[in-house]
């Protein structure tokens, strides 16, 4: 983000084994080790040797079952765009799920309860909601950076919001 962007980074954040934001109560997080083992934690800190970590706002799936999110939580206020990261029981398979929203006749978004059910149907064992709204973006590096979804900011489609951090995955093509 630019220096004038109003952002607030909360919860555990680690990049290249260096922590730049410590864990905080009520902010679950994803830890990825240097050996590419992923784990979602609700409290504490990432284990020693964690290469990457990012915090989310709520656990949506635990041990393959949906988790109820407090109905008064700020990010549980109806249909919204969502960004979720999930893992299988082994911690070796990672899902990045983005749902567009706030765009009538295209996508209205999902509730956290609906999204939790979708994640369980996909076979995800653990998942956290990362964010929503204009930060719900999925980008690939194909011929430069290409946005795969229709992000929305200030009700304007294809406009992304500045964010304090991101989850970037480098993968070799099969």
C-alpha positions as CSV (number, residue, x, y, z in Angstrom):
1,X,0.0,0.0,0.0
2,X,1.0,3.6,-0.4
3,X,2.2,5.6,2.6
4,X,-1.1,7.5,2.8
5,X,-3.3,4.3,2.7
6,X,-5.1,3.7,6.0
7,X,-4.3,0.1,6.9
8,X,-4.1,-1.8,10.1
9,X,-2.1,-5.0,10.3
10,X,-3.2,-7.2,13.2
11,X,-2.3,-10.8,14.1
12,X,0.7,-13.0,13.3
13,X,2.6,-12.2,10.1
14,X,5.8,-13.7,9.1
15,X,7.8,-13.4,5.8
16,X,11.0,-15.3,5.1
17,X,11.2,-16.4,8.7
18,X,11.0,-12.8,10.0
19,X,8.0,-11.9,12.2
20,X,6.7,-8.4,11.4
21,X,3.4,-8.6,13.3
22,X,2.9,-10.6,16.5
23,X,0.0,-12.8,17.2
24,X,-3.1,-11.2,18.8
25,X,-6.1,-12.5,20.6
26,X,-9.1,-13.4,18.4
27,X,-7.0,-13.4,15.2
28,X,-6.3,-17.0,14.0
29,X,-3.5,-17.6,11.6
30,X,-2.0,-19.8,8.9
31,X,1.7,-20.9,9.4
32,X,3.7,-22.4,6.6
33,X,7.1,-24.0,7.4
34,X,10.2,-24.0,5.1
35,X,9.3,-27.7,4.3
36,X,5.9,-26.5,3.0
37,X,3.8,-27.9,5.8
38,X,0.8,-25.7,6.6
39,X,-1.1,-25.4,9.9
40,X,-4.0,-23.2,11.1
41,X,-3.8,-22.1,14.7
42,X,-6.3,-20.2,16.8
43,X,-4.0,-19.1,19.6
44,X,-0.4,-18.9,20.5
45,X,2.4,-18.4,17.9
46,X,3.6,-20.2,14.8
47,X,6.1,-22.9,15.6
48,X,9.8,-22.3,15.3
49,X,11.0,-22.6,11.7
50,X,7.9,-21.0,10.3
51,X,8.7,-19.4,6.9
52,X,5.4,-17.6,6.2
53,X,2.4,-16.7,8.3
54,X,-0.8,-14.6,7.8
55,X,-3.6,-13.9,10.2
56,X,-7.3,-14.1,9.4
57,X,-10.5,-13.0,11.1
58,X,-12.3,-16.2,12.0
59,X,-11.9,-20.0,11.8
60,X,-14.5,-21.3,9.5
61,X,-13.6,-25.1,9.5
62,X,-11.9,-27.2,12.1
63,X,-11.3,-30.9,11.8
64,X,-13.5,-31.1,8.7
65,X,-16.5,-29.5,10.5
66,X,-18.1,-26.1,10.1
67,X,-17.4,-23.6,12.9
68,X,-20.0,-21.1,14.0
69,X,-18.9,-17.5,13.9
70,X,-20.3,-15.0,16.4
71,X,-23.3,-13.4,14.6
72,X,-22.2,-10.0,15.9
73,X,-18.6,-10.3,14.5
74,X,-17.8,-7.4,12.2
75,X,-17.0,-9.7,9.2
76,X,-20.2,-11.7,9.8
77,X,-22.7,-9.1,8.6
78,X,-24.5,-10.8,5.7
79,X,-23.5,-11.4,2.1
80,X,-20.0,-10.2,1.4
81,X,-17.0,-10.9,-0.9
82,X,-14.7,-13.3,0.9
83,X,-11.1,-14.6,0.8
84,X,-10.4,-17.9,2.6
85,X,-7.3,-20.1,3.0
86,X,-7.9,-23.8,3.8
87,X,-5.8,-26.9,4.2
88,X,-6.3,-30.7,4.1
89,X,-5.7,-32.8,7.2
90,X,-2.1,-33.5,6.2
91,X,-1.3,-29.8,5.9
92,X,0.2,-30.5,2.5
93,X,-2.7,-29.3,0.3
94,X,-3.7,-25.6,0.3
95,X,-6.8,-24.0,-1.0
96,X,-7.2,-20.4,-1.9
97,X,-10.9,-19.5,-2.2
98,X,-12.2,-16.1,-3.3
99,X,-15.9,-15.3,-3.6
100,X,-16.9,-12.1,-5.4
101,X,-19.7,-9.9,-4.0
102,X,-21.5,-6.6,-3.8
103,X,-22.2,-6.8,-7.5
104,X,-25.9,-7.4,-8.3
105,X,-26.6,-9.7,-11.2
106,X,-23.0,-11.0,-11.0
107,X,-22.3,-12.1,-7.4
108,X,-23.9,-10.9,-4.2
109,X,-21.3,-12.7,-2.0
110,X,-21.8,-15.3,0.7
111,X,-22.3,-15.4,4.5
112,X,-19.6,-17.0,6.6
113,X,-22.0,-19.9,7.4
114,X,-22.6,-20.5,3.7
115,X,-18.9,-20.3,3.0
116,X,-18.1,-22.7,5.8
117,X,-20.5,-25.3,4.3
118,X,-18.9,-24.9,0.8
119,X,-15.4,-25.4,2.3
120,X,-16.5,-28.7,4.0
121,X,-18.1,-29.9,0.8
122,X,-14.7,-29.3,-0.9
123,X,-13.0,-31.6,1.6
124,X,-11.1,-28.9,3.5
125,X,-10.1,-29.9,7.0
126,X,-9.2,-26.4,8.4
127,X,-9.9,-22.9,7.1
128,X,-9.8,-19.3,8.1
129,X,-11.5,-16.2,6.6
130,X,-8.7,-13.8,5.6
131,X,-10.8,-10.8,4.6
132,X,-13.5,-9.6,2.3
133,X,-14.6,-6.6,0.3
134,X,-12.1,-4.9,-1.9
135,X,-9.3,-7.0,-0.5
136,X,-10.9,-10.2,-1.8
137,X,-8.6,-10.6,-4.7
138,X,-7.0,-13.5,-6.5
139,X,-4.1,-12.7,-8.8
140,X,-1.8,-14.9,-11.0
141,X,1.5,-14.0,-12.6
142,X,0.6,-14.8,-16.2
143,X,1.7,-12.3,-18.8
144,X,2.3,-9.9,-15.9
145,X,-0.1,-9.8,-13.0
146,X,-3.7,-10.8,-13.8
147,X,-6.7,-10.4,-11.5
148,X,-8.8,-13.6,-11.7
149,X,-11.9,-12.3,-9.9
150,X,-13.9,-9.1,-9.9
151,X,-12.7,-7.2,-6.8
152,X,-14.9,-4.3,-5.7
153,X,-14.0,-1.2,-3.8
154,X,-16.5,1.6,-3.0
155,X,-19.0,-0.4,-5.0
156,X,-16.8,-0.1,-8.1
157,X,-16.0,-3.5,-9.7
158,X,-12.4,-4.3,-10.7
159,X,-11.1,-1.8,-8.1
160,X,-8.9,-3.2,-5.4
161,X,-8.4,-1.9,-1.9
162,X,-4.9,-1.3,-0.4
163,X,-4.1,-4.0,2.1
164,X,-1.4,-4.4,4.8
165,X,-0.2,-7.8,3.6
166,X,-1.0,-10.7,1.3
167,X,-0.5,-14.4,0.9
168,X,1.6,-15.1,-2.1
169,X,2.2,-18.7,-3.4
170,X,4.9,-19.6,-5.9
171,X,4.2,-22.9,-7.6
172,X,5.9,-24.7,-10.5
173,X,3.6,-25.7,-13.3
174,X,2.9,-29.4,-13.7
